[in-house]
């Protein structure tokens, strides 16, 4: 796939403005939900690396930021497959793929910070004290997804796969958690996995 074809999924100026507007809508909705704008500790850190901590998911980045980059890689791959098919029927390269990815990621952020998912995390995962994300962290999660999307548009598909697997193995080794386990424990919690994670 040539660079011109790959870059067809990157937004033009209008697409970028729409994606930015959607990101701001997420922030506005979370403000209306009375989510804390920043960590209740009163500081904003660029990185917080202690998972079992009240400050987890409260700062700009943490171990789960790697998962959001993977989201971007996956969204780009899905968009490529969808729009490649549309081109077979005379369609043009999509400029709205990133905006759609921002909508999906933002919808997840809103769901993740709803009582039903917060309670689910507390009940079935190792994040017993999870209270949801600060708005800074939630907005940053979407930004990391955008970073992953942009990276996927610039590198070969095989490199995206290697990066995603590398991030999964890295976070698994560092904190005994990753995107795969996070999804597994939300959908089909296993006591053996939770016990193993608690040993970390």
Backbone torsions as a table, in degrees:
resi	resn	phi	psi	omega
1	UNK	NA	128.5	-178.2
2	UNK	-78.2	163.8	-179.8
3	UNK	-61.5	-35.8	-178.2
4	UNK	-64.7	-41.0	180.0
5	UNK	-68.7	-42.8	-179.7
6	UNK	-63.2	-42.6	-176.4
7	UNK	-70.0	-9.9	177.7
8	UNK	-62.8	-18.8	178.4
9	UNK	-93.3	-4.7	174.6
10	UNK	-81.8	144.1	-175.2
11	UNK	-72.9	148.7	167.6
12	UNK	-81.6	-170.4	-175.9
13	UNK	-60.2	-42.6	-179.6
14	UNK	-65.1	-42.9	178.4
15	UNK	-62.3	-38.6	178.5
16	UNK	-65.9	-40.7	179.1
17	UNK	-65.1	-38.9	177.2
18	UNK	-64.4	-44.1	178.6
19	UNK	-60.7	-42.5	178.3
20	UNK	-63.7	-42.9	179.2
21	UNK	-61.8	-40.5	178.4
22	UNK	-65.2	-37.1	176.9
23	UNK	-63.0	-41.3	178.2
24	UNK	-68.3	-33.7	176.2
25	UNK	-63.0	-41.4	176.3
26	UNK	-56.2	-47.7	-179.1
27	UNK	-61.4	-42.9	-179.9
28	UNK	-62.9	-42.8	179.9
29	UNK	-64.4	-41.7	-179.6
30	UNK	-67.9	-33.1	172.7
31	UNK	-62.7	-42.5	178.6
32	UNK	-66.2	-27.2	176.6
33	UNK	-78.8	-3.6	-178.9
34	UNK	65.0	32.7	171.3
35	UNK	-69.8	146.8	178.5
36	UNK	-66.9	129.9	-179.0
37	UNK	-61.2	-41.5	178.7
38	UNK	-132.7	177.0	177.3
39	UNK	-55.1	137.6	178.6
40	UNK	-66.0	-9.5	174.9
41	UNK	-71.6	-13.9	175.4
42	UNK	91.8	3.4	-179.7
43	UNK	-123.7	162.0	173.8
44	UNK	-122.6	117.2	178.3
45	UNK	-105.0	146.2	174.1
46	UNK	-69.9	-30.0	-178.9
47	UNK	-144.0	135.6	170.9
48	UNK	-134.0	119.5	-170.8
49	UNK	-109.5	10.8	179.3
50	UNK	-100.2	111.1	-175.4
51	UNK	-70.0	-50.5	179.7
52	UNK	-81.9	75.3	-174.6
53	UNK	-155.8	145.9	176.3
54	UNK	-64.1	-14.4	-179.5
55	UNK	-92.5	-0.5	177.2
56	UNK	-66.5	138.2	-178.1
57	UNK	63.5	28.1	-179.7
58	UNK	-117.8	-12.9	-174.5
59	UNK	-114.6	-172.5	-173.6
60	UNK	-64.0	-44.7	-178.5
61	UNK	-142.7	156.4	179.0
62	UNK	-158.3	-170.8	-177.6
63	UNK	-61.7	-26.8	-177.8
64	UNK	-81.5	-6.1	174.6
65	UNK	-62.2	-31.7	177.6
66	UNK	-61.0	-37.5	178.9
67	UNK	-63.6	-35.9	-178.3
68	UNK	-73.3	-31.5	171.9
69	UNK	-63.0	-41.1	177.5
70	UNK	-62.2	-38.5	175.3
71	UNK	-53.2	-45.8	-179.4
72	UNK	-62.4	-40.8	177.0
73	UNK	-61.3	-43.3	-179.0
74	UNK	-68.1	-41.9	-179.9
75	UNK	-63.7	-38.9	178.4
76	UNK	-64.7	-44.6	179.2
77	UNK	-60.4	-42.9	178.8
78	UNK	-64.9	-42.6	179.7
79	UNK	-63.1	-39.7	179.0
80	UNK	-60.8	-44.3	-179.6
81	UNK	-65.0	-42.2	-178.4
82	UNK	-65.1	-50.1	-174.4
83	UNK	-77.2	-21.4	173.6
84	UNK	-65.2	-38.2	177.0
85	UNK	-67.0	-42.6	180.0
86	UNK	-61.7	-34.4	179.6
87	UNK	-65.8	-28.3	178.2
88	UNK	-62.5	-23.6	-179.8
89	UNK	-105.0	25.3	175.0
90	UNK	89.3	7.0	179.5
91	UNK	-72.8	166.1	178.4
92	UNK	-105.8	158.2	178.6
93	UNK	-54.4	139.3	-175.5
94	UNK	-79.1	139.5	172.8
95	UNK	-109.3	0.0	-176.0
96	UNK	-106.5	6.5	-176.5
97	UNK	-59.8	-43.2	-179.2
98	UNK	-66.5	-41.5	179.1
99	UNK	-61.0	-40.8	177.8
100	UNK	-65.0	-40.0	177.3
101	UNK	-62.4	-39.2	177.8
102	UNK	-64.3	-39.4	177.0
103	UNK	-60.5	-47.6	-178.0
104	UNK	-64.0	-46.0	-179.0
105	UNK	-65.0	-40.7	179.5
106	UNK	-65.4	-39.3	177.7
107	UNK	-61.3	-40.7	177.1
108	UNK	-64.0	-42.8	179.7
109	UNK	-59.6	-40.4	178.8
110	UNK	-66.5	-43.0	178.1
111	UNK	-65.3	-42.4	-178.8
112	UNK	-61.1	-29.5	-178.6
113	UNK	-99.7	16.0	174.8
114	UNK	-90.8	154.4	-178.3
115	UNK	-55.1	-36.3	-176.1
116	UNK	-63.8	-40.8	-179.6
117	UNK	-79.6	-37.4	176.5
118	UNK	-58.4	-46.4	178.7
119	UNK	-64.3	-36.1	178.9
120	UNK	-64.8	-45.0	177.0
121	UNK	-57.4	-45.1	-178.3
122	UNK	-64.4	-35.4	-174.3
123	UNK	-78.9	-37.5	-168.3
124	UNK	-121.4	-5.4	179.6
125	UNK	-115.3	178.0	-180.0
126	UNK	-75.0	-9.4	-178.1
127	UNK	-86.7	66.9	-174.0
128	UNK	-62.4	-35.3	-176.5
129	UNK	-96.1	15.3	-176.1
130	UNK	-62.1	132.3	-179.4
131	UNK	-124.4	13.7	-178.2
132	UNK	96.5	172.2	-177.3
133	UNK	-90.3	151.9	164.9
134	UNK	-73.2	163.1	179.1
135	UNK	-65.1	-36.8	176.9
136	UNK	-58.1	-45.4	-179.0
137	UNK	-68.6	-42.5	-179.4
138	UNK	-62.7	-45.4	178.2
139	UNK	-64.2	-36.9	178.5
140	UNK	-67.6	-36.2	177.4
141	UNK	-58.1	-43.4	178.3
142	UNK	-65.3	-39.3	178.9
143	UNK	-63.1	-38.3	177.6
144	UNK	-67.6	-34.7	174.7
145	UNK	-62.0	-44.1	178.8
146	UNK	-60.3	-40.3	177.1
147	UNK	-59.3	-45.4	178.6
148	UNK	-62.1	-40.2	177.8
149	UNK	-61.2	-45.8	-179.1
150	UNK	-64.7	-41.8	178.0
151	UNK	-61.0	-45.3	-178.5
152	UNK	-61.3	-30.1	178.7
153	UNK	-73.5	-16.5	-174.0
154	UNK	-107.4	-10.2	-177.2
155	UNK	-123.0	161.2	178.7
156	UNK	-64.7	153.6	179.2
157	UNK	-53.5	-40.6	-178.6
158	UNK	-63.0	-33.5	179.2
159	UNK	-69.0	-35.3	175.3
160	UNK	-63.0	-41.6	179.1
161	UNK	-63.4	-45.8	179.5
162	UNK	-61.9	-42.0	179.8
163	UNK	-63.2	-45.2	-179.4
164	UNK	-62.2	-45.8	179.2
165	UNK	-64.2	-41.4	178.5
166	UNK	-60.1	-45.2	178.3
167	UNK	-62.6	-41.5	179.8
168	UNK	-62.8	-45.1	-179.9
169	UNK	-68.2	-38.1	-179.9
170	UNK	-63.1	-49.6	-179.1
171	UNK	-70.6	-31.5	174.9
172	UNK	-60.7	-43.4	179.9
173	UNK	-69.7	-35.3	-174.5
174	UNK	-82.6	-40.7	-174.2
175	UNK	-130.7	8.1	-178.7
176	UNK	57.3	34.3	178.1
177	UNK	-154.0	155.2	176.4
178	UNK	-165.7	-175.9	-177.8
179	UNK	-60.9	-43.2	-178.2
180	UNK	-61.0	-48.2	-179.8
181	UNK	-68.1	-34.8	179.3
182	UNK	-60.6	-46.8	179.0
183	UNK	-65.6	-45.0	-179.8
184	UNK	-56.7	-46.8	-175.2
185	UNK	-71.9	-25.1	175.2
186	UNK	-76.7	-39.8	-174.3
187	UNK	-87.7	-42.9	-174.9
188	UNK	-142.0	75.8	-174.9
189	UNK	-63.6	137.0	178.9
190	UNK	-119.8	124.9	-179.3
191	UNK	-61.1	-35.7	-179.3
192	UNK	-62.4	-40.8	178.7
193	UNK	-67.3	-44.0	-179.6
194	UNK	-62.6	-40.7	178.0
195	UNK	-63.2	-43.3	179.4
196	UNK	-62.7	-42.6	178.9
197	UNK	-64.5	-36.5	-178.4
198	UNK	-68.5	-18.5	178.8
199	UNK	-76.3	-14.0	-175.6
200	UNK	-72.9	NA	NA
